[in-house]
Amino acid sequence: MKKSSKKVAMLVLMVFMLAIVAGCGGTKEKTADKAEKINVGINVELSGGVASYGTNARDGAILAIEEINKAGGVLGMQINPIERDCKSVADEAMSVSAALVGEKIVAQIGPLTSGNVAGSTPVMMDNKIPLIAPAATAANVTVDDKTGATRDYIFRVCFIDPFQGTLMAQFAADNLKAKKAVIYADTSSDYGKGLAEYFKKTFTEKGGQVIDEEGFVKDDRDFRAALTKIKGLNPDFIYVPGYYQEVAPLIKQARELGITAPMGGGDGWDSPDMVSVAGAAALNNTFFTNHYSSQDKDPKVVKFVAAYKAKYNKDPDAFAALGYDSIQLMVQGLKDAGAADPVKLAAALAKIKDFEGITGKMSIDEKHNPVKAGVVIEFKDGAQVMNTRIQP
Amino acid sequence: MLEFIQQMINGLSLGAIYALIALGYTMVYGIIKLINFAHGDIMMVGAFVGYFSLTLFGTNIIVAMVFSMVVCALLGVLIEKIAYRPLRNSTRIAALITAIGVSLFLEYATIFILGPAQKVFPESAFPIKAYDIAGLSILNKDVFVFVSAVVLMLILQYIIKWTKTGKAMRAVSLDMEAAVLMGISVDKTISITFAIGSALAAAAGVMYGVYYSTVNPLMGIIPGLKAFVAAVLGGIGIIPGAMAGGFIMGLLETMVSGYGNSLYRDAVAFGVLILILLIKPTGLFGKDSGEKV
């Protein structure tokens, strides 16, 4: 009796398994039926350390997709965004990409940070699907460090680290007339190290002197020891390339220790948490490089800002603008390619010239980097004020 | 010289926070030989309780700290009852792994409830004042952190040295079975140890929030690890050792950043730990005993 009941149980189990397998087949056919839609993967940081970057880029991208779909889509098809959270972790970005490839996407937007894009890169390269990074600024995102070859399927709409470091060095030397600078960088990220390296190069070329280099790592909250040392060196300018979670308490502690020198950084500073953590007064006389400013009077920017505000009831930051531009660049590529095919899209993206985005006019160069201008933004009593625009 | 004194102040405030957390590690280890890896996360819960007490109920900082200490004392007792007590007679590795499980549970339960983003400690709860004394910048929060840490440590010393509960704790720590024979309630004593250790961690959490302005669900990991190193440095299980270890860690990190290079801070701090373990494995205050752990 006992044995036969076991057999029955096995049989039931097998039937279940079959049903599950059959179910899988069924869903696959369904997605094939929906071929009139263009699937776009949105693989961004919706949680974790840099959640605010990913969320805003996603919002910008969704706004662009809605506008395009309302205007009739592209190539006669509607764009269907598939959102996934990579949790601000490179490994997770990779598995999310693998899942998105299974959804037959034509391109992937995101992730935001260089490290997470690097996590996703092998999957996209293997499957020959273009990845458009909104804000990954490390030089080695689109170029293989070892061979020096451009990665065929990796693109971006932002300028690169060398440019951000170079830009701030130009600004510090020319506009702030700084002679002695200290670099206090996030040494646990490629981002911090990349910006620091090119800042040093350009600043030295301009006749300035980098008198000390200090470093901190992710999740550090106490910077007073190194800052006390920097105070004793009395520099004209302190360069702090890093992310807002560490930079905000760092600036606060610097001002508490009585350091009044101007401080500068990159787009990792761009977060509302800067003002709420560091305080408006501490942030006076600090500057960061960025891709765009919502105060720009360019009619395209004004229109974008109004549409974004109407939809989300908040001001679009650079990540939102870059997310928006990523989709628009992809649509331009699809139009040029004339087909919703990932390989043709990649070829078309590589040839784009004078594309008019929210973050400026851009042409994709042979290293898949856009050639475009950047802005320097200053904190004035807690508000971000556009200081100047610098041409490459 | 001025810069050196400034660095001493920096190191002492950082060390005070490490010392408070290290005390909890060392007390729990002393009594049940368990490295309570959830301790750093209790500090995180303490910081959040302090945060909500300040923002939702608008209490002042002292009330927030006491409230957070009470909540975390209860939490510590609860964790011991649910997670550690059933394992008291099983292998030590089982209890250790449970501790890691509790740590992950606290971290991700907080993320689940409150979200992963950092929260900003209200500036108004503790208005920062800087005292400029002969070129030194001393902040009222430095004084606050240092003084409250010292006061709490003195209270702890009093409890352990002069009260009956303290006597019971020392007895259980020395020999659990003999303590039972003497009529000491071991369960109650262990609960009290967890309550005191967790309350100290909660106080450290609130100080951390005041000092560094932000709290987030994973904030307990790094200070927890550093405090663990401090406890081992001083000799785990030995209370004055934990205090000294905390201050040594704080000063060491500060001096390396200040006079060496901040890039080598953690390498030197942990290198010193390895050296001490090689030369004196029982820690600075440890007594050499025949018994090996």
Chai-1 contact restraints between the chains, C-beta under 6 A:
chainA,res_idxA,chainB,res_idxB,connection_type,confidence,min_distance_angstrom,max_distance_angstrom,comment,restraint_id
A,S47,B,P116,contact,1.0,0.0,6.0,A-B,restraint_1
A,G48,B,P116,contact,1.0,0.0,6.0,A-B,restraint_2
A,A51,B,A117,contact,1.0,0.0,6.0,A-B,restraint_3
A,E214,B,S262,contact,1.0,0.0,6.0,A-B,restraint_4
A,G215,B,S262,contact,1.0,0.0,6.0,A-B,restraint_5
A,G215,B,L263,contact,1.0,0.0,6.0,A-B,restraint_6
A,D219,B,I222,contact,1.0,0.0,6.0,A-B,restraint_7
A,R221,B,Y212,contact,1.0,0.0,6.0,A-B,restraint_8
A,D222,B,L14,contact,1.0,0.0,6.0,A-B,restraint_9
A,R224,B,N10,contact,1.0,0.0,6.0,A-B,restraint_10
A,A225,B,N10,contact,1.0,0.0,6.0,A-B,restraint_11
A,A225,B,T254,contact,1.0,0.0,6.0,A-B,restraint_12
A,A225,B,S257,contact,1.0,0.0,6.0,A-B,restraint_13
A,A225,B,G258,contact,1.0,0.0,6.0,A-B,restraint_14
A,A226,B,S257,contact,1.0,0.0,6.0,A-B,restraint_15
A,A226,B,S262,contact,1.0,0.0,6.0,A-B,restraint_16
A,T228,B,Q6,contact,1.0,0.0,6.0,A-B,restraint_17
A,T228,B,Q7,contact,1.0,0.0,6.0,A-B,restraint_18
A,T228,B,G258,contact,1.0,0.0,6.0,A-B,restraint_19
A,K229,B,G258,contact,1.0,0.0,6.0,A-B,restraint_20
A,G232,B,E3,contact,1.0,0.0,6.0,A-B,restraint_21
A,P249,B,Y212,contact,1.0,0.0,6.0,A-B,restraint_22
A,P249,B,S213,contact,1.0,0.0,6.0,A-B,restraint_23
A,E256,B,L139,contact,1.0,0.0,6.0,A-B,restraint_24
A,L257,B,S137,contact,1.0,0.0,6.0,A-B,restraint_25
A,G258,B,S137,contact,1.0,0.0,6.0,A-B,restraint_26
A,S276,B,V120,contact,1.0,0.0,6.0,A-B,restraint_27
A,V277,B,V120,contact,1.0,0.0,6.0,A-B,restraint_28
A,V277,B,S213,contact,1.0,0.0,6.0,A-B,restraint_29
A,V277,B,T214,contact,1.0,0.0,6.0,A-B,restraint_30
